[in-house]
Every structure is written in C-alpha cells, then in structure tokens.
Amino acid sequence: MENYYKTLPEGYKEAKVVDAKEKKTSVLFVVFSAVLTIIILVPVLLTFGGLRFLHEEYGRTRMLAADGVFLVSMVLYIVLHELVHGVAYKALTHQKLTFGFTLTVAFCGVPDVYTSRKTALIALLAPFVTFSVILIPLTIWFYSFNRLYYLLSGILFAIHFGGCIGDLYMTYLLLFKFRDPRTLMNDTGPKQTIFVPER
C-alpha cells in the first residue's frame, strides 16, 4: 500500500471525523488533557521537596530565572512538537504541510492527501515518542542533580503527556477501532477524517 494518495481511491467511505475546533471535542480534549497532566504531575510534586525547600535552596533571583527558562522551553516545545509531526509527514509524503494555532490547539497537517494508516500512526506518534525519550531521562537526571530543574522538567513532561491527548486519541482509533491496514486518513491539522473501504 502507498504511503498516501492524492485523491481518495474508489470504494472508500467516511468513517470518523475528529475536529479539535468543534466545541464538544475541544472541551473533551481539554478535560482529558488536564487529567493526563495531573496523573504525571502528582508524583513529580510529591518527590521534589516542596516550594519552601526551593526558596531556601535557590532564592528568588534563581527561581525567576528558572521560570523564564521554563516559559521559553514551553513555547519551544509547542513549536518543536508540531515540527516533529511535520518532519514525519514530509518524510513519508513529500507534500505541502499546514501549521497553525487556535486558543486550544496547535496543529500540523497534510491536508491535500489521504495518508495510509501506517503513515498516519508514525506521524501521530512521532512527537509523543521523541519528547518522551528526551524528557523522561532528563527529568530523572535532574532529580539527583538539580531539584529546581527536576521540578520544571517534570512539569514540562506532564504538560507534554497531557498535550498529546489528540494524537493519542487518534492513535487509539487507528490501532483498535480502524484496524484494516487499508484505512486512510486526511489530516488538515485540527481535523482528522478517517476513511475505510466499503468492503
């Protein structure tokens, strides 16, 4: 099977639409994203030593500097997350990408093609895998090296994990609900449409 098709092949029907701009979907993603973030954040907060410890150990100036590093890291992470989607899509389709931001979602898509299930899964999971592989060891390393940056990298990992809710949901759909390897997906960025063979 090809990595993508320029037009939808004959004999396919629309099976599922997930639009992050749609109000109900957006609210559900925000709620579940918060839940996933909290699940990761709680053990980080329980193990870092407390805010009092940080103020005594690092002082106000270093705390403010760390906050600045964290904010820059957050913005950089959001941009890099979408770029990793883009790198995967570009490598597998060589097609024009689209990037954007709304109040609730940042996105990257390849709107002019219908990608194979395998291509879609690789592109969906690329940022989750890439940044988990980076942030988990970094957080563990900071735990014994620098408690302030342990806290910040742990928070960043928690936000990363929760922020992947849309990617993880689409991955779940493709892995467990639409298991036919002939399944195709059109990804405009905020909206993914799954197509399946009629027979």
Secondary structure as GFF3:
##gff-version 3
##sequence-region A 1 199
A	DSSP	beta_strand	4	5	.	.	.	ID=ss1
A	DSSP	beta_strand	12	19	.	.	.	ID=ss2
A	DSSP	alpha_helix	23	47	.	.	.	ID=ss3
A	DSSP	alpha_helix	51	93	.	.	.	ID=ss4
A	DSSP	beta_strand	98	101	.	.	.	ID=ss5
A	DSSP	beta_strand	106	116	.	.	.	ID=ss6
A	DSSP	alpha_helix	117	145	.	.	.	ID=ss7
A	DSSP	alpha_helix	147	163	.	.	.	ID=ss8
A	DSSP	alpha_helix	165	172	.	.	.	ID=ss9
A	DSSP	pi_helix	173	177	.	.	.	ID=ss10
A	DSSP	beta_strand	184	187	.	.	.	ID=ss11
A	DSSP	beta_strand	191	197	.	.	.	ID=ss12
###
